[in-house]
Amino acid sequence: MDLKDVIDQIDQLKVQIDALGPLSKDSLERLEQKVRLDWTYHSNAIEGNALTYGDTRTLLLWGITAKGKPLRDHLDLEGHNEAIKQLEKLAKKRSC
C-alpha cells in the first residue's frame, strides 16, 4: 500500500466518522481525558519514568501517589499534565 492509498483510506474513515455526528459533551470529555492520560504516560515512560499506566491514571484522576515510587516521577507526570492543559487553553483561545 502506497502513501496515496493510506491517505485515501484515512479520508474514507473521516467521512464515516463525520457521518456519525458530533460527540456528546460527556463522550468528548472522556475522550480528552483518555488522550491526556495516554499522552502523559507514554511521554514520561519514554523518559524512563517508573510509574505504570495505572499509577498515572490514579495520580492524575484522584491525586493519589504510588507507594515506593520516586517523587520526581510523580512531579514529572503532574508537570506534563499541566503543560497539556495549557496547550489546550492556548488552542481554544486561538480558535475563538
N, CA, C and O atoms as CSV, one atom per row, in Angstrom:
chain,resi,resn,atom,element,x,y,z
A,1,MET,N,N,0.852,-1.166,0.000
A,1,MET,CA,C,0.000,0.000,0.000
A,1,MET,C,C,0.904,1.238,0.000
A,1,MET,O,O,1.791,1.375,0.843
A,2,ASP,N,N,0.665,2.119,-0.945
A,2,ASP,CA,C,1.480,3.335,-1.015
A,2,ASP,C,C,0.813,4.473,-0.224
A,2,ASP,O,O,-0.291,4.324,0.300
A,3,LEU,N,N,1.497,5.577,-0.157
A,3,LEU,CA,C,1.037,6.716,0.643
A,3,LEU,C,C,-0.328,7.223,0.181
A,3,LEU,O,O,-1.172,7.567,1.008
A,4,LYS,N,N,-0.550,7.272,-1.127
A,4,LYS,CA,C,-1.843,7.739,-1.637
A,4,LYS,C,C,-2.968,6.833,-1.151
A,4,LYS,O,O,-4.036,7.326,-0.789
A,5,ASP,N,N,-2.753,5.527,-1.134
A,5,ASP,CA,C,-3.769,4.592,-0.647
A,5,ASP,C,C,-4.071,4.821,0.833
A,5,ASP,O,O,-5.226,4.767,1.256
A,6,VAL,N,N,-3.025,5.077,1.608
A,6,VAL,CA,C,-3.207,5.332,3.040
A,6,VAL,C,C,-4.002,6.610,3.250
A,6,VAL,O,O,-4.915,6.647,4.075
A,7,ILE,N,N,-3.667,7.646,2.519
A,7,ILE,CA,C,-4.384,8.919,2.634
A,7,ILE,C,C,-5.841,8.753,2.210
A,7,ILE,O,O,-6.742,9.292,2.854
A,8,ASP,N,N,-6.072,8.017,1.138
A,8,ASP,CA,C,-7.453,7.757,0.692
A,8,ASP,C,C,-8.230,7.000,1.763
A,8,ASP,O,O,-9.398,7.300,2.014
A,9,GLN,N,N,-7.595,6.034,2.388
A,9,GLN,CA,C,-8.253,5.264,3.450
A,9,GLN,C,C,-8.586,6.158,4.646
A,9,GLN,O,O,-9.665,6.043,5.227
A,10,ILE,N,N,-7.675,7.032,5.006
A,10,ILE,CA,C,-7.918,7.968,6.108
A,10,ILE,C,C,-9.083,8.889,5.762
A,10,ILE,O,O,-9.948,9.140,6.601
A,11,ASP,N,N,-9.108,9.390,4.537
A,11,ASP,CA,C,-10.211,10.260,4.094
A,11,ASP,C,C,-11.554,9.536,4.179
A,11,ASP,O,O,-12.546,10.124,4.610
A,12,GLN,N,N,-11.596,8.279,3.777
A,12,GLN,CA,C,-12.828,7.491,3.848
A,12,GLN,C,C,-13.278,7.294,5.292
A,12,GLN,O,O,-14.466,7.395,5.598
A,13,LEU,N,N,-12.332,7.015,6.167
A,13,LEU,CA,C,-12.666,6.846,7.582
A,13,LEU,C,C,-13.190,8.145,8.183
A,13,LEU,O,O,-14.116,8.130,8.994
A,14,LYS,N,N,-12.598,9.266,7.786
A,14,LYS,CA,C,-13.064,10.559,8.302
A,14,LYS,C,C,-14.506,10.827,7.869
A,14,LYS,O,O,-15.305,11.335,8.656
A,15,VAL,N,N,-14.836,10.492,6.640
A,15,VAL,CA,C,-16.208,10.672,6.164
A,15,VAL,C,C,-17.165,9.834,7.008
A,15,VAL,O,O,-18.245,10.300,7.373
A,16,GLN,N,N,-16.771,8.599,7.319
A,16,GLN,CA,C,-17.611,7.721,8.144
A,16,GLN,C,C,-17.778,8.277,9.555
A,16,GLN,O,O,-18.875,8.244,10.113
A,17,ILE,N,N,-16.708,8.780,10.122
A,17,ILE,CA,C,-16.769,9.351,11.470
A,17,ILE,C,C,-17.646,10.601,11.483
A,17,ILE,O,O,-18.485,10.767,12.368
A,18,ASP,N,N,-17.451,11.474,10.501
A,18,ASP,CA,C,-18.254,12.697,10.419
A,18,ASP,C,C,-19.741,12.389,10.282
A,18,ASP,O,O,-20.581,13.136,10.783
A,19,ALA,N,N,-20.068,11.288,9.603
A,19,ALA,CA,C,-21.474,10.909,9.406
A,19,ALA,C,C,-22.142,10.497,10.714
A,19,ALA,O,O,-23.369,10.511,10.814
A,20,LEU,N,N,-21.353,10.135,11.707
A,20,LEU,CA,C,-21.911,9.733,12.997
A,20,LEU,C,C,-22.425,10.923,13.801
A,20,LEU,O,O,-23.168,10.752,14.767
A,21,GLY,N,N,-22.030,12.118,13.403
A,21,GLY,CA,C,-22.482,13.312,14.111
A,21,GLY,C,C,-21.518,13.693,15.216
A,21,GLY,O,O,-20.556,12.978,15.495
A,22,PRO,N,N,-21.787,14.832,15.843
A,22,PRO,CA,C,-20.879,15.301,16.899
A,22,PRO,C,C,-20.967,14.411,18.147
A,22,PRO,O,O,-21.993,13.789,18.420
A,23,LEU,N,N,-19.870,14.374,18.883
A,23,LEU,CA,C,-19.835,13.633,20.142
A,23,LEU,C,C,-20.631,14.386,21.201
A,23,LEU,O,O,-20.723,15.613,21.178
A,24,SER,N,N,-21.202,13.628,22.124
A,24,SER,CA,C,-21.858,14.269,23.259
A,24,SER,C,C,-20.786,14.923,24.125
A,24,SER,O,O,-19.608,14.576,24.036
A,25,LYS,N,N,-21.200,15.865,24.956
A,25,LYS,CA,C,-20.248,16.548,25.845
A,25,LYS,C,C,-19.527,15.539,26.735
A,25,LYS,O,O,-18.316,15.644,26.930
A,26,ASP,N,N,-20.258,14.562,27.276
A,26,ASP,CA,C,-19.667,13.542,28.142
A,26,ASP,C,C,-18.651,12.689,27.380
A,26,ASP,O,O,-17.567,12.409,27.891
A,27,SER,N,N,-19.000,12.279,26.165
A,27,SER,CA,C,-18.085,11.461,25.354
A,27,SER,C,C,-16.823,12.246,24.999
A,27,SER,O,O,-15.718,11.704,25.038
A,28,LEU,N,N,-16.991,13.512,24.657
A,28,LEU,CA,C,-15.844,14.349,24.324
A,28,LEU,C,C,-14.921,14.509,25.528
A,28,LEU,O,O,-13.701,14.435,25.384
A,29,GLU,N,N,-15.490,14.728,26.712
A,29,GLU,CA,C,-14.671,14.858,27.926
A,29,GLU,C,C,-13.917,13.565,28.228
A,29,GLU,O,O,-12.746,13.602,28.609
A,30,ARG,N,N,-14.580,12.428,28.060
A,30,ARG,CA,C,-13.912,11.133,28.301
A,30,ARG,C,C,-12.791,10.900,27.293
A,30,ARG,O,O,-11.723,10.404,27.651
A,31,LEU,N,N,-13.032,11.256,26.043
A,31,LEU,CA,C,-12.012,11.106,25.012
A,31,LEU,C,C,-10.807,11.995,25.308
A,31,LEU,O,O,-9.665,11.548,25.211
A,32,GLU,N,N,-11.059,13.242,25.667
A,32,GLU,CA,C,-9.966,14.159,26.004
A,32,GLU,C,C,-9.171,13.647,27.199
A,32,GLU,O,O,-7.943,13.735,27.209
A,33,GLN,N,N,-9.858,13.113,28.205
A,33,GLN,CA,C,-9.185,12.564,29.382
A,33,GLN,C,C,-8.309,11.375,29.002
A,33,GLN,O,O,-7.182,11.257,29.482
A,34,LYS,N,N,-8.811,10.508,28.154
A,34,LYS,CA,C,-8.067,9.328,27.713
A,34,LYS,C,C,-6.826,9.736,26.934
A,34,LYS,O,O,-5.746,9.182,27.140
A,35,VAL,N,N,-6.981,10.700,26.044
A,35,VAL,CA,C,-5.828,11.173,25.255
A,35,VAL,C,C,-4.780,11.775,26.176
A,35,VAL,O,O,-3.588,11.508,26.020
A,36,ARG,N,N,-5.219,12.593,27.145
A,36,ARG,CA,C,-4.276,13.222,28.072
A,36,ARG,C,C,-3.547,12.173,28.917
A,36,ARG,O,O,-2.339,12.276,29.128
A,37,LEU,N,N,-4.277,11.167,29.397
A,37,LEU,CA,C,-3.652,10.101,30.189
A,37,LEU,C,C,-2.629,9.331,29.358
A,37,LEU,O,O,-1.498,9.115,29.794
A,38,ASP,N,N,-3.035,8.921,28.158
A,38,ASP,CA,C,-2.125,8.155,27.296
A,38,ASP,C,C,-0.889,8.975,26.934
A,38,ASP,O,O,0.237,8.481,26.991
A,39,TRP,N,N,-1.116,10.230,26.562
A,39,TRP,CA,C,-0.017,11.106,26.168
A,39,TRP,C,C,0.960,11.280,27.333
A,39,TRP,O,O,2.173,11.162,27.157
A,40,THR,N,N,0.429,11.557,28.504
A,40,THR,CA,C,1.277,11.760,29.678
A,40,THR,C,C,2.043,10.493,30.034
A,40,THR,O,O,3.251,10.535,30.266
A,41,TYR,N,N,1.339,9.373,30.076
A,41,TYR,CA,C,2.008,8.116,30.442
A,41,TYR,C,C,3.132,7.789,29.456
A,41,TYR,O,O,4.268,7.558,29.868
A,42,HIS,N,N,2.822,7.767,28.160
A,42,HIS,CA,C,3.807,7.340,27.168
A,42,HIS,C,C,4.976,8.315,27.052
A,42,HIS,O,O,6.123,7.891,26.912
A,43,SER,N,N,4.696,9.607,27.108
A,43,SER,CA,C,5.787,10.590,27.049
A,43,SER,C,C,6.755,10.413,28.211
A,43,SER,O,O,7.971,10.477,28.034
A,44,ASN,N,N,6.206,10.190,29.396
A,44,ASN,CA,C,7.062,10.019,30.573
A,44,ASN,C,C,7.746,8.657,30.589
A,44,ASN,O,O,8.880,8.546,31.054
A,45,ALA,N,N,7.079,7.625,30.091
A,45,ALA,CA,C,7.694,6.292,30.033
A,45,ALA,C,C,8.918,6.300,29.125
A,45,ALA,O,O,9.924,5.656,29.424
A,46,ILE,N,N,8.830,7.032,28.014
A,46,ILE,CA,C,9.968,7.148,27.100
A,46,ILE,C,C,11.169,7.746,27.822
A,46,ILE,O,O,12.315,7.397,27.535
A,47,GLU,N,N,10.896,8.650,28.762
A,47,GLU,CA,C,11.963,9.314,29.516
A,47,GLU,C,C,12.457,8.487,30.702
A,47,GLU,O,O,13.334,8.931,31.443
A,48,GLY,N,N,11.901,7.286,30.885
A,48,GLY,CA,C,12.367,6.415,31.965
A,48,GLY,C,C,11.554,6.504,33.244
A,48,GLY,O,O,11.979,5.986,34.277
A,49,ASN,N,N,10.400,7.146,33.200
A,49,ASN,CA,C,9.546,7.253,34.377
A,49,ASN,C,C,9.088,5.861,34.811
A,49,ASN,O,O,8.692,5.051,33.973
A,50,ALA,N,N,9.141,5.582,36.111
A,50,ALA,CA,C,8.848,4.254,36.646
A,50,ALA,C,C,7.366,4.011,36.909
A,50,ALA,O,O,6.988,2.888,37.241
A,51,LEU,N,N,6.513,5.028,36.772
A,51,LEU,CA,C,5.102,4.851,37.076
A,51,LEU,C,C,4.400,4.067,35.965
A,51,LEU,O,O,4.651,4.283,34.780
A,52,THR,N,N,3.520,3.159,36.371
A,52,THR,CA,C,2.743,2.371,35.423
A,52,THR,C,C,1.593,3.220,34.888
A,52,THR,O,O,1.360,4.335,35.354
A,53,TYR,N,N,0.884,2.678,33.909
A,53,TYR,CA,C,-0.296,3.383,33.401
A,53,TYR,C,C,-1.317,3.554,34.522
A,53,TYR,O,O,-1.931,4.613,34.656
A,54,GLY,N,N,-1.494,2.508,35.324
A,54,GLY,CA,C,-2.424,2.587,36.458
A,54,GLY,C,C,-2.007,3.649,37.460
A,54,GLY,O,O,-2.845,4.391,37.972
A,55,ASP,N,N,-0.695,3.722,37.744
A,55,ASP,CA,C,-0.188,4.762,38.650
A,55,ASP,C,C,-0.482,6.150,38.082
A,55,ASP,O,O,-0.885,7.058,38.809
A,56,THR,N,N,-0.276,6.299,36.786
A,56,THR,CA,C,-0.509,7.578,36.124
A,56,THR,C,C,-1.973,7.971,36.228
A,56,THR,O,O,-2.302,9.106,36.572
A,57,ARG,N,N,-2.835,7.031,35.930
A,57,ARG,CA,C,-4.279,7.284,35.985
A,57,ARG,C,C,-4.710,7.670,37.399
A,57,ARG,O,O,-5.463,8.626,37.583
A,58,THR,N,N,-4.237,6.936,38.383
A,58,THR,CA,C,-4.605,7.197,39.768
A,58,THR,C,C,-4.122,8.576,40.221
A,58,THR,O,O,-4.842,9.295,40.914
A,59,LEU,N,N,-2.914,8.933,39.830
A,59,LEU,CA,C,-2.370,10.238,40.218
A,59,LEU,C,C,-3.143,11.377,39.555
A,59,LEU,O,O,-3.533,12.336,40.222
A,60,LEU,N,N,-3.362,11.272,38.254
A,60,LEU,CA,C,-3.983,12.390,37.542
A,60,LEU,C,C,-5.476,12.518,37.825
A,60,LEU,O,O,-6.010,13.627,37.818
A,61,LEU,N,N,-6.153,11.408,38.071
A,61,LEU,CA,C,-7.597,11.484,38.310
A,61,LEU,C,C,-7.946,11.735,39.770
A,61,LEU,O,O,-8.911,12.438,40.068
A,62,TRP,N,N,-7.159,11.159,40.685
A,62,TRP,CA,C,-7.512,11.259,42.100
A,62,TRP,C,C,-6.424,11.857,42.981
A,62,TRP,O,O,-6.627,12.022,44.184
A,63,GLY,N,N,-5.276,12.183,42.403
A,63,GLY,CA,C,-4.209,12.808,43.178
A,63,GLY,C,C,-3.516,11.872,44.154
A,63,GLY,O,O,-2.892,12.328,45.112
A,64,ILE,N,N,-3.615,10.578,43.925
A,64,ILE,CA,C,-3.016,9.588,44.832
A,64,ILE,C,C,-1.688,9.121,44.243
A,64,ILE,O,O,-1.626,8.676,43.097
A,65,THR,N,N,-0.628,9.228,45.042
A,65,THR,CA,C,0.691,8.813,44.593
A,65,THR,C,C,0.891,7.313,44.803
A,65,THR,O,O,0.238,6.696,45.644
A,66,ALA,N,N,1.801,6.746,44.029
A,66,ALA,CA,C,2.110,5.317,44.107
A,66,ALA,C,C,3.182,5.083,45.171
A,66,ALA,O,O,4.246,5.701,45.143
A,67,LYS,N,N,2.891,4.198,46.088
A,67,LYS,CA,C,3.821,3.892,47.168
A,67,LYS,C,C,5.117,3.307,46.613
A,67,LYS,O,O,5.113,2.424,45.755
A,68,GLY,N,N,6.226,3.831,47.134
A,68,GLY,CA,C,7.534,3.310,46.769
A,68,GLY,C,C,8.092,3.814,45.457
A,68,GLY,O,O,9.176,3.396,45.050
A,69,LYS,N,N,7.386,4.695,44.792
A,69,LYS,CA,C,7.878,5.243,43.517
A,69,LYS,C,C,8.483,6.619,43.784
A,69,LYS,O,O,8.057,7.319,44.702
A,70,PRO,N,N,9.483,7.008,42.978
A,70,PRO,CA,C,10.163,8.293,43.200
A,70,PRO,C,C,9.219,9.500,43.087
A,70,PRO,O,O,8.360,9.547,42.207
A,71,LEU,N,N,9.392,10.455,43.976
A,71,LEU,CA,C,8.601,11.683,43.953
A,71,LEU,C,C,8.796,12.405,42.622
A,71,LEU,O,O,7.854,12.970,42.067
A,72,ARG,N,N,10.008,12.381,42.127
A,72,ARG,CA,C,10.309,13.054,40.853
A,72,ARG,C,C,9.405,12.538,39.733
A,72,ARG,O,O,8.935,13.317,38.903
A,73,ASP,N,N,9.161,11.223,39.711
A,73,ASP,CA,C,8.301,10.655,38.675
A,73,ASP,C,C,6.882,11.214,38.770
A,73,ASP,O,O,6.251,11.502,37.754
A,74,HIS,N,N,6.388,11.364,39.996
A,74,HIS,CA,C,5.055,11.936,40.196
A,74,HIS,C,C,5.017,13.399,39.733
A,74,HIS,O,O,4.070,13.834,39.078
A,75,LEU,N,N,6.056,14.135,40.086
A,75,LEU,CA,C,6.117,15.543,39.698
A,75,LEU,C,C,6.221,15.706,38.183
A,75,LEU,O,O,5.632,16.622,37.608
A,76,ASP,N,N,6.977,14.809,37.540
A,76,ASP,CA,C,7.084,14.854,36.076
A,76,ASP,C,C,5.721,14.658,35.423
A,76,ASP,O,O,5.373,15.361,34.475
A,77,LEU,N,N,4.948,13.695,35.936
A,77,LEU,CA,C,3.611,13.450,35.382
A,77,LEU,C,C,2.707,14.663,35.563
A,77,LEU,O,O,2.018,15.082,34.633
A,78,GLU,N,N,2.718,15.213,36.758
A,78,GLU,CA,C,1.874,16.374,37.021
A,78,GLU,C,C,2.265,17.555,36.139
A,78,GLU,O,O,1.403,18.273,35.634
A,79,GLY,N,N,3.561,17.750,35.958
A,79,GLY,CA,C,4.034,18.838,35.107
A,79,GLY,C,C,3.625,18.645,33.655
A,79,GLY,O,O,3.221,19.595,32.985
A,80,HIS,N,N,3.728,17.434,33.182
A,80,HIS,CA,C,3.335,17.132,31.806
A,80,HIS,C,C,1.837,17.370,31.614
A,80,HIS,O,O,1.415,17.955,30.616
A,81,ASN,N,N,1.050,16.917,32.566
A,81,ASN,CA,C,-0.396,17.098,32.503
A,81,ASN,C,C,-0.762,18.583,32.487
A,81,ASN,O,O,-1.642,18.996,31.732
A,82,GLU,N,N,-0.100,19.373,33.304
A,82,GLU,CA,C,-0.357,20.819,33.328
A,82,GLU,C,C,0.046,21.471,32.011
A,82,GLU,O,O,-0.627,22.388,31.541
A,83,ALA,N,N,1.142,21.002,31.412
A,83,ALA,CA,C,1.567,21.542,30.120
A,83,ALA,C,C,0.508,21.265,29.055
A,83,ALA,O,O,0.223,22.130,28.226
A,84,ILE,N,N,-0.071,20.077,29.070
A,84,ILE,CA,C,-1.131,19.749,28.111
A,84,ILE,C,C,-2.334,20.662,28.330
A,84,ILE,O,O,-2.916,21.160,27.366
A,85,LYS,N,N,-2.709,20.884,29.583
A,85,LYS,CA,C,-3.838,21.767,29.870
A,85,LYS,C,C,-3.581,23.180,29.342
A,85,LYS,O,O,-4.490,23.818,28.813
A,86,GLN,N,N,-2.362,23.663,29.483
A,86,GLN,CA,C,-2.016,25.000,28.974
A,86,GLN,C,C,-2.101,25.044,27.447
A,86,GLN,O,O,-2.575,26.024,26.873
A,87,LEU,N,N,-1.638,23.973,26.796
A,87,LEU,CA,C,-1.746,23.906,25.342
A,87,LEU,C,C,-3.205,23.942,24.905
A,87,LEU,O,O,-3.554,24.608,23.930
A,88,GLU,N,N,-4.058,23.217,25.638
A,88,GLU,CA,C,-5.483,23.216,25.320
A,88,GLU,C,C,-6.078,24.621,25.455
A,88,GLU,O,O,-6.868,25.049,24.613
A,89,LYS,N,N,-5.697,25.330,26.511
A,89,LYS,CA,C,-6.193,26.698,26.704
A,89,LYS,C,C,-5.764,27.611,25.563
A,89,LYS,O,O,-6.560,28.395,25.047
A,90,LEU,N,N,-4.489,27.498,25.174
A,90,LEU,CA,C,-3.994,28.319,24.067
A,90,LEU,C,C,-4.711,27.989,22.765
A,90,LEU,O,O,-5.056,28.889,22.000
A,91,ALA,N,N,-4.932,26.717,22.513
A,91,ALA,CA,C,-5.627,26.320,21.288
A,91,ALA,C,C,-7.055,26.843,21.272
A,91,ALA,O,O,-7.543,27.272,20.227
A,92,LYS,N,N,-7.735,26.813,22.420
A,92,LYS,CA,C,-9.103,27.310,22.476
A,92,LYS,C,C,-9.140,28.822,22.263
A,92,LYS,O,O,-10.050,29.330,21.607
A,93,LYS,N,N,-8.162,29.545,22.810
A,93,LYS,CA,C,-8.103,30.998,22.603
A,93,LYS,C,C,-7.907,31.339,21.125
A,93,LYS,O,O,-8.515,32.275,20.606
A,94,ARG,N,N,-7.055,30.568,20.462
A,94,ARG,CA,C,-6.772,30.844,19.049
A,94,ARG,C,C,-7.951,30.528,18.168
A,94,ARG,O,O,-8.105,31.134,17.107
A,95,SER,N,N,-8.805,29.580,18.581
A,95,SER,CA,C,-9.930,29.191,17.734
A,95,SER,C,C,-11.121,30.133,17.907
A,95,SER,O,O,-12.085,30.057,17.145
A,96,CYS,N,N,-11.061,31.009,18.892
A,96,CYS,CA,C,-12.178,31.945,19.126
A,96,CYS,C,C,-12.053,33.176,18.277
A,96,CYS,O,O,-12.902,34.063,18.347
